Amino acid sequence: MIFVQTRRRSHAVCTHRFARGAWYARAVFVFAIGAVALSGANDVRAQETPIVEDKSLIEKARAGDVDGVRFEILAGSNVNERGNQNTTALHAAADWGRPHVVRVLLEMGAQPDRRDATRATPLSLAARRGHAEIVDILLQGGADPNRVAQDNEVPLISAARLGFAEIVDALLSAGADPEETDSTGRTARDWAMILRLPRVLAALDSAPGAR
């Protein structure tokens, strides 16, 4: 009688262990299949959406790292290389307000009038941001004050519309044409009158040949 009970107990234990082992094996299998499927999906997404990162030179220009910018160029980086949205290091430095980097880039051969994917130039970006010092540096470095940029605007109209009288004055002194119009047919003076910007109007009225 004891022998029979022992056999039954042993059989029950073995059956339970087998069932548990089978369940564990199935769980591992399902997990493995899921991992493979997920990996495959990630591979497909990676192929469909390639990641394009800015070049090291552009990143350092954006961060204001003057020594890093100089090192990258001396190490062989193209000073006019393009990153995301066709942005150059000079675009990045002008946009983020890095005057010392702008000066170094120009000294090392950066082209001041290149457009990015939105047609913005370094000068137009600086004018829109109100970076007066950078506007001066770019103009001294040969930037064209009448080059049409994003939104079919010249930098003078952008600066006037945003109320940056000091930049308006600098652009006019560098030869910006106050009669240039934007896509709406308005001049810088038109915008200054519409938006009631007296300092901008004063700068425009003091320009040579102002009406």
PECOR-V119791 format. One record per pair of residues at least 12 apart in sequence whose ideal C-beta (glycine too) atoms are under 7 Angstrom apart, sorted by the first residue. I is the first residue (numbers start at 1). J is the second residue. D is the distance in Angstrom with one decimal. If there is no record, write none. Layout:
BEGIN
i = {I & I}
j = {J & J}
d = {D & D}
END
This chain:
BEGIN
i = {52 & 54 & 54 & 55 & 55 & 56 & 57 & 57 & 57 & 57 & 57 & 57 & 58 & 58 & 58 & 58 & 60 & 61 & 61 & 61 & 61 & 61 & 61 & 62 & 62 & 64 & 64 & 66 & 66 & 66 & 69 & 69 & 69 & 69 & 70 & 73 & 79 & 79 & 79 & 79 & 80 & 80 & 80 & 85 & 85 & 85 & 86 & 86 & 87 & 88 & 88 & 89 & 89 & 90 & 90 & 90 & 90 & 90 & 91 & 91 & 91 & 91 & 93 & 94 & 94 & 94 & 94 & 94 & 94 & 95 & 95 & 97 & 97 & 97 & 99 & 99 & 99 & 102 & 102 & 102 & 103 & 106 & 112 & 112 & 112 & 112 & 113 & 113 & 113 & 115 & 118 & 119 & 119 & 120 & 120 & 121 & 121 & 122 & 122 & 123 & 123 & 123 & 123 & 124 & 124 & 124 & 124 & 126 & 127 & 127 & 127 & 127 & 127 & 128 & 128 & 130 & 130 & 130 & 132 & 132 & 132 & 135 & 135 & 136 & 139 & 139 & 145 & 145 & 145 & 145 & 146 & 146 & 146 & 151 & 152 & 152 & 153 & 154 & 154 & 155 & 156 & 156 & 156 & 156 & 156 & 156 & 157 & 157 & 157 & 157 & 159 & 160 & 160 & 160 & 160 & 160 & 161 & 161 & 163 & 163 & 165 & 165 & 165 & 168 & 168 & 168 & 168 & 169 & 172 & 172 & 178 & 178 & 178 & 188 & 189 & 189 & 192}
j = {84 & 83 & 84 & 81 & 83 & 72 & 69 & 72 & 73 & 77 & 81 & 89 & 83 & 87 & 89 & 92 & 72 & 89 & 92 & 93 & 98 & 101 & 105 & 92 & 96 & 98 & 101 & 100 & 101 & 104 & 89 & 101 & 104 & 105 & 104 & 108 & 105 & 108 & 109 & 110 & 110 & 111 & 114 & 116 & 117 & 118 & 116 & 117 & 116 & 110 & 114 & 105 & 110 & 102 & 105 & 110 & 112 & 122 & 116 & 120 & 122 & 125 & 105 & 122 & 125 & 126 & 131 & 134 & 138 & 125 & 129 & 129 & 131 & 134 & 133 & 134 & 137 & 134 & 137 & 138 & 137 & 141 & 138 & 141 & 142 & 143 & 143 & 144 & 147 & 149 & 150 & 149 & 150 & 149 & 150 & 147 & 149 & 138 & 143 & 135 & 138 & 143 & 155 & 149 & 150 & 155 & 158 & 138 & 155 & 158 & 159 & 164 & 167 & 158 & 162 & 162 & 164 & 167 & 166 & 167 & 170 & 167 & 170 & 170 & 170 & 174 & 171 & 174 & 175 & 176 & 176 & 177 & 180 & 183 & 182 & 183 & 182 & 176 & 180 & 171 & 168 & 171 & 176 & 178 & 180 & 188 & 180 & 182 & 188 & 191 & 171 & 188 & 191 & 192 & 200 & 204 & 191 & 195 & 197 & 200 & 199 & 200 & 203 & 188 & 200 & 203 & 204 & 203 & 203 & 207 & 204 & 207 & 210 & 204 & 201 & 204 & 204}
d = {6.1 & 3.6 & 5.3 & 5.4 & 5.1 & 5.8 & 6.4 & 4.3 & 6.9 & 4.5 & 6.3 & 5.0 & 4.4 & 6.4 & 4.9 & 5.2 & 6.2 & 3.8 & 4.5 & 4.4 & 6.6 & 5.1 & 6.8 & 4.1 & 5.2 & 4.3 & 5.8 & 5.0 & 5.6 & 5.8 & 6.7 & 5.5 & 5.8 & 6.8 & 5.9 & 5.1 & 6.2 & 5.3 & 5.0 & 5.0 & 6.2 & 5.5 & 6.7 & 5.3 & 4.1 & 6.9 & 4.6 & 4.5 & 4.9 & 6.9 & 5.7 & 5.7 & 6.8 & 6.6 & 5.0 & 4.4 & 6.7 & 4.6 & 5.4 & 6.9 & 5.4 & 6.3 & 6.2 & 3.8 & 4.8 & 4.4 & 6.8 & 5.4 & 6.8 & 4.3 & 6.5 & 6.5 & 5.0 & 6.7 & 4.8 & 5.1 & 5.9 & 5.3 & 5.2 & 6.7 & 5.5 & 3.9 & 5.5 & 5.2 & 5.5 & 4.0 & 6.0 & 5.3 & 5.5 & 7.0 & 4.7 & 5.6 & 4.8 & 5.2 & 4.5 & 5.7 & 5.0 & 5.8 & 6.8 & 6.6 & 4.8 & 4.3 & 5.2 & 3.4 & 6.3 & 4.9 & 6.1 & 6.3 & 3.9 & 4.9 & 4.4 & 6.9 & 5.4 & 4.9 & 6.5 & 7.0 & 5.0 & 6.9 & 4.8 & 5.3 & 6.7 & 5.2 & 5.4 & 5.7 & 6.5 & 4.4 & 4.9 & 4.8 & 5.7 & 4.0 & 6.0 & 5.4 & 6.5 & 6.9 & 5.7 & 4.2 & 4.9 & 6.8 & 4.8 & 5.8 & 6.4 & 4.7 & 4.3 & 6.8 & 6.5 & 4.9 & 6.6 & 5.2 & 4.8 & 6.5 & 6.4 & 3.6 & 5.3 & 5.2 & 5.0 & 7.0 & 4.3 & 6.8 & 5.0 & 6.1 & 3.9 & 4.9 & 4.9 & 6.9 & 5.5 & 4.5 & 6.5 & 4.5 & 6.8 & 4.3 & 5.8 & 5.6 & 6.5 & 6.1 & 7.0 & 5.0 & 6.2}
END
